Every structure is written in C-alpha cells, then in structure tokens.
C-alpha cells in the first residue's frame, strides 16, 4: 500500500511525474457546490472561485459519468468542452484529464490534470492520475475516520 501523504504533495508529485502544467482537486463545499480547493502549478488563484457543474466541461463530465474523462486536440467537441470548463480557460489549458475522487458519504470530487500545450497523455501518465485519485480518496477516508474517533 502506498504511503499516505498530504494532498498538496500528491498533486505536486503528479504534476512533475506527468509533465503537466496544472493539477487540482475540486471538492464539495458545505453547500454541495463542487469547487477547486487544492492546486499545483496554477498561474493565478481564480480556480478557487470556480464551480464544477455536473456534465459541463471535462471535469463535469467525469463527475456525471463517474469515470475518467479526457479532452485533447482531436476530440470532436474539443472547443465546446474547453469553453465549458472555466478553469481550463483561466489556466490556459489545452489538454486535460479529469478523474472522479470518491469521498466519504458517497460524495464525489474530481482530480483535474492539465497541460498548457496540445499534449496527449500516455497510458502510463493516466495510470498515475488514477492512482493519485485513489490515494486522495483514501486520504479523505482515513482522515474522516480519524476525525470521528
């Protein structure tokens, strides 16, 4: 089992290992709106105010379908989905992979990894993203259990 490390460290490591420019995690707030709370490689702090809407943009599609969603050049709806994702515009991302993060109480967040170039992520890189999403889910599960004790 991999060592449980903090979310910021996991995001930083993922950004370096996947040669990405931006990595962030969006989580439900107390009002159940899904917002980005953690990021690495961000150009500005505008991501903190952005809401992920189910079914809109690459992150929203991942939450709606409860599976990985990719947006890369050549995708039939590339421009439409890119314009629906405010964080992709604010961070000037041209490629992204979004993976649902399973949280306690059957809630969902999303891990978004992106590139400021027309990058195509390899199978190895997407596997690292999936492993990071699982590690983040585990971090929240353990910290939820610890908080209840």
Residue frames relative to the residue before (quaternion, step in Angstrom):
aa qw qx qy qz dx dy dz
X 1.0000 0.0000 0.0000 0.0000 0.00 0.00 0.00
X 0.4549 -0.7008 0.4663 0.2908 3.62 -0.83 0.93
X 0.5885 -0.5742 0.4358 0.3661 3.53 -1.19 0.59
X 0.3812 -0.7076 0.5461 0.2362 3.56 -0.97 0.85
X 0.0162 0.7908 -0.6099 0.0484 3.56 -0.60 1.16
X 0.6833 -0.5012 0.3437 0.4047 3.54 -1.27 0.30
X 0.6512 -0.5453 0.3681 0.3783 3.54 -1.22 0.55
X 0.6460 0.5289 -0.3377 0.4346 3.61 0.87 -0.87
X 0.6648 0.4935 -0.3049 0.4707 3.58 0.95 -0.84
X 0.6362 0.5278 -0.3279 0.4573 3.60 1.00 -0.78
X 0.6610 0.5031 -0.3069 0.4645 3.59 0.95 -0.86
X 0.6469 0.5190 -0.3188 0.4588 3.57 0.94 -0.88
X 0.6622 0.5056 -0.2989 0.4653 3.57 0.90 -0.95
X 0.6550 0.5078 -0.3144 0.4629 3.60 0.94 -0.86
X 0.6389 0.5294 -0.3357 0.4460 3.59 0.92 -0.86
X 0.6829 0.4718 -0.2882 0.4775 3.59 0.93 -0.87
X 0.6977 0.4988 -0.2789 0.4320 3.60 0.84 -0.96
X 0.7458 0.3669 -0.2143 0.5131 3.60 1.13 -0.58
X 0.4007 -0.7316 0.4578 0.3078 3.59 1.32 0.09
X 0.3430 0.7419 -0.4925 0.2990 3.55 1.06 0.83
X 0.4512 -0.6778 0.5113 0.2748 3.53 -1.31 0.28
X 0.8060 0.1080 -0.0026 0.5820 3.57 1.13 -0.65
X 0.0417 0.7613 -0.6456 0.0427 3.57 -1.02 0.88
X 0.0898 0.8057 -0.5787 0.0892 3.59 -0.88 0.93
X 0.2391 -0.7327 0.6173 0.1580 3.53 -1.32 0.42
X 0.1612 -0.7597 0.6254 0.0757 3.52 -0.94 1.01
X 0.0725 -0.8045 0.5890 -0.0250 3.54 -0.94 1.00
X 0.5507 -0.6033 0.4438 0.3685 3.59 -1.14 0.49
X 0.3733 -0.6956 0.5739 0.2177 3.54 -1.07 0.87
X 0.7142 -0.4077 0.3284 0.4646 3.55 -1.31 -0.09
X 0.6940 0.4326 -0.2769 0.5044 3.61 1.15 -0.53
X 0.5213 -0.6864 0.3551 0.3620 3.59 1.39 0.30
X 0.4544 0.6226 -0.4925 0.4041 3.61 1.18 0.39
X 0.3422 -0.7467 0.5363 0.1941 3.55 -0.91 0.91
X 0.0327 0.8007 -0.5904 0.0959 3.54 -0.59 1.27
X 0.5223 -0.6133 0.4903 0.3327 3.53 -1.26 0.48
X 0.1330 -0.8183 0.5585 0.0260 3.55 -0.75 1.13
X 0.7772 0.1933 -0.0914 0.5918 3.57 1.12 -0.67
X 0.0922 0.7907 -0.6019 0.0639 3.58 -1.03 0.77
X 0.0939 -0.7530 0.6475 0.0707 3.52 -1.30 0.46
X 0.7900 0.2716 -0.2278 0.5002 3.56 -0.91 0.95
X 0.4058 0.7359 -0.4599 0.2868 3.57 1.25 0.21
X 0.4291 -0.6936 0.5269 0.2391 3.56 -1.15 0.77
X 0.7897 0.0452 0.0080 0.6117 3.57 1.19 -0.58
X 0.5428 -0.6324 0.4467 0.3255 3.59 -1.27 0.02
X 0.3433 0.7689 -0.4832 0.2398 3.59 1.23 0.25
X 0.5450 0.6369 -0.3960 0.3748 3.61 1.14 -0.60
X 0.6053 0.6024 -0.3523 0.3829 3.62 1.07 -0.71
X 0.7221 0.4374 -0.2378 0.4803 3.59 1.13 -0.58
X 0.5873 0.6144 -0.3565 0.3879 3.58 1.26 -0.12
X 0.2724 -0.7594 0.5783 0.1210 3.52 -1.02 0.94
X 0.3132 -0.7140 0.5952 0.1944 3.56 -1.02 0.87
X 0.1543 -0.7900 0.5899 0.0640 3.56 -0.69 1.10
X 0.5352 -0.6488 0.4424 0.3113 3.54 -0.84 1.03
X 0.8289 0.2071 -0.1779 0.4883 3.56 -0.84 1.05
X 0.6838 0.4533 -0.2848 0.4959 3.62 1.24 -0.12
X 0.8213 0.1106 -0.1206 0.5465 3.55 -0.74 1.04
X 0.7199 -0.4604 0.3013 0.4230 3.55 -1.28 0.23
X 0.6682 0.4908 -0.3082 0.4665 3.62 0.95 -0.80
X 0.6672 0.5068 -0.2952 0.4591 3.60 0.97 -0.83
X 0.6207 0.5266 -0.3338 0.4753 3.57 1.11 -0.69
X 0.6343 0.5302 -0.3298 0.4558 3.60 0.99 -0.82
X 0.6642 0.4864 -0.3035 0.4797 3.60 0.98 -0.80
X 0.6626 0.5200 -0.3089 0.4417 3.59 0.90 -0.92
X 0.7673 0.3633 -0.1877 0.4941 3.58 0.86 -1.00
X 0.3083 -0.7824 0.4777 0.2542 3.57 1.34 -0.27
X 0.6649 0.4054 -0.3341 0.5310 3.54 0.97 0.99
X 0.6988 -0.4720 0.3301 0.4241 3.54 -1.29 0.29
X 0.0915 -0.7657 0.6359 0.0300 3.53 -1.13 0.82
X 0.1371 -0.7935 0.5906 0.0534 3.58 -0.94 0.93
X 0.0398 -0.7645 0.6419 0.0436 3.53 -1.17 0.62
X 0.1583 0.7715 -0.5896 0.1793 3.53 -0.43 1.30
X 0.6622 -0.4828 0.3736 0.4345 3.56 -1.23 0.42
X 0.7077 0.3956 -0.3229 0.4882 3.56 -0.88 0.94
X 0.5047 0.6131 -0.4327 0.4268 3.59 1.27 -0.27
X 0.5441 -0.6662 0.3959 0.3214 3.62 -0.82 0.93
X 0.7693 0.2698 -0.1637 0.5555 3.61 1.12 -0.59
X 0.1173 0.8554 -0.4993 0.0724 3.58 1.17 0.62
X 0.7420 0.4238 -0.2548 0.4527 3.59 0.56 -1.11
X 0.6330 0.5350 -0.3359 0.4475 3.61 0.97 -0.81
X 0.7083 0.4476 -0.2707 0.4741 3.60 0.80 -0.99
X 0.6198 0.5355 -0.3506 0.4540 3.59 1.04 -0.69
X 0.6824 0.4866 -0.2857 0.4646 3.60 0.94 -0.86
X 0.6490 0.5172 -0.3134 0.4616 3.61 1.19 -0.51
X 0.6901 0.4394 -0.2697 0.5079 3.61 1.23 -0.22
X 0.3157 -0.8027 0.4718 0.1829 3.61 -0.04 1.26
X 0.6445 0.5249 -0.3433 0.4372 3.61 0.98 -0.72
X 0.6092 0.5364 -0.3634 0.4573 3.61 1.08 -0.59
X 0.6627 0.4858 -0.3047 0.4816 3.58 1.03 -0.72
X 0.6795 0.5024 -0.2953 0.4457 3.59 0.85 -0.97
X 0.7555 0.3596 -0.1922 0.5127 3.59 1.02 -0.79
X 0.4018 -0.7497 0.4410 0.2863 3.59 1.35 0.11
X 0.2795 0.7730 -0.5117 0.2499 3.56 0.92 0.99
X 0.1742 -0.7999 0.5698 0.0721 3.56 -1.03 0.85
X 0.7464 0.1642 -0.1555 0.6259 3.57 1.31 0.07
X 0.0862 0.8073 -0.5784 0.0798 3.57 -1.01 0.77
X 0.1373 -0.7257 0.6667 0.0997 3.49 -1.34 0.52
X 0.0845 -0.7895 0.6075 0.0213 3.56 -0.89 0.98
X 0.0629 -0.7972 0.6001 -0.0195 3.54 -0.93 1.01
X 0.4637 -0.6795 0.4844 0.2976 3.60 -0.81 0.92
X 0.2004 -0.7336 0.6381 0.1200 3.54 -1.17 0.71
X 0.2763 -0.7743 0.5508 0.1440 3.56 -0.61 1.17
X 0.1370 -0.8060 0.5755 0.0185 3.53 -0.75 1.14
X 0.6615 -0.4782 0.3695 0.4441 3.60 -1.21 0.25
X 0.8011 0.2687 -0.2400 0.4780 3.55 -1.28 0.54
X 0.5669 -0.6517 0.3503 0.3622 3.57 1.19 0.72
X 0.3937 0.6886 -0.5041 0.3416 3.57 1.06 0.74
X 0.2653 -0.7661 0.5663 0.1487 3.58 -1.24 0.40
X 0.0954 -0.7208 0.6829 0.0701 3.46 -1.28 0.72
X 0.2930 -0.7508 0.5545 0.2073 3.56 -1.22 -0.27
X 0.2707 -0.7114 0.6295 0.1562 3.53 -1.17 0.81
X 0.0708 -0.7978 0.5987 0.0019 3.57 -0.73 1.10
X 0.0525 -0.7734 0.6317 -0.0063 3.55 -0.82 1.08
X 0.0544 0.8444 -0.5283 0.0703 3.59 -0.74 0.98
X 0.2766 -0.7410 0.5954 0.1411 3.49 -1.37 0.41
X 0.4014 -0.7155 0.5221 0.2329 3.56 -1.08 0.73
X 0.6591 0.3862 -0.3180 0.5615 3.56 1.29 0.35
X 0.6005 -0.5555 0.4221 0.3907 3.57 -1.27 0.18
X 0.0548 0.8348 -0.5335 0.1244 3.52 0.64 1.28
X 0.1663 -0.7207 0.6551 0.1542 3.55 -1.24 0.50
X 0.3356 -0.7643 0.5174 0.1883 3.55 -0.62 1.11
X 0.4355 -0.6950 0.5141 0.2510 3.55 -1.05 0.82
X 0.6635 -0.4767 0.3835 0.4306 3.56 -1.30 0.20
X 0.6307 0.5342 -0.3333 0.4536 3.59 1.01 -0.79
X 0.6678 0.4969 -0.3029 0.4640 3.59 0.94 -0.87
X 0.6667 0.4751 -0.3208 0.4764 3.61 0.94 -0.77
X 0.5945 0.5434 -0.3654 0.4667 3.61 1.13 -0.55
X 0.6284 0.5190 -0.3293 0.4767 3.61 1.03 -0.76
X 0.6352 0.5248 -0.3230 0.4656 3.58 1.04 -0.77
X 0.6493 0.5105 -0.3116 0.4698 3.58 0.96 -0.87
X 0.6565 0.5059 -0.3082 0.4670 3.59 0.96 -0.85
X 0.6478 0.5072 -0.3191 0.4704 3.59 1.02 -0.77
X 0.6273 0.5231 -0.3385 0.4672 3.61 0.98 -0.79
X 0.6522 0.5004 -0.3112 0.4768 3.59 1.00 -0.80
X 0.6506 0.5142 -0.3150 0.4616 3.60 0.98 -0.83
X 0.6414 0.5061 -0.3235 0.4773 3.59 1.02 -0.75
X 0.6184 0.5323 -0.3341 0.4718 3.58 1.02 -0.80
X 0.6624 0.5029 -0.2948 0.4705 3.57 0.95 -0.92
X 0.6127 0.5513 -0.3431 0.4504 3.60 1.01 -0.80
X 0.6870 0.4652 -0.2852 0.4799 3.59 0.90 -0.90
X 0.6255 0.5337 -0.3448 0.4529 3.59 1.02 -0.73
X 0.6828 0.4817 -0.2856 0.4692 3.59 0.88 -0.93
X 0.6903 0.4711 -0.2884 0.4673 3.58 0.91 -0.84
X 0.5894 0.5375 -0.3662 0.4791 3.61 1.16 -0.50
X 0.6620 0.4970 -0.3009 0.4736 3.59 0.95 -0.90
X 0.6526 0.5205 -0.3031 0.4597 3.59 0.96 -0.91
X 0.6601 0.5183 -0.3068 0.4489 3.59 0.97 -0.86
X 0.6715 0.5054 -0.2981 0.4525 3.60 1.12 -0.63
X 0.6160 0.5785 -0.3508 0.4034 3.60 1.17 -0.47
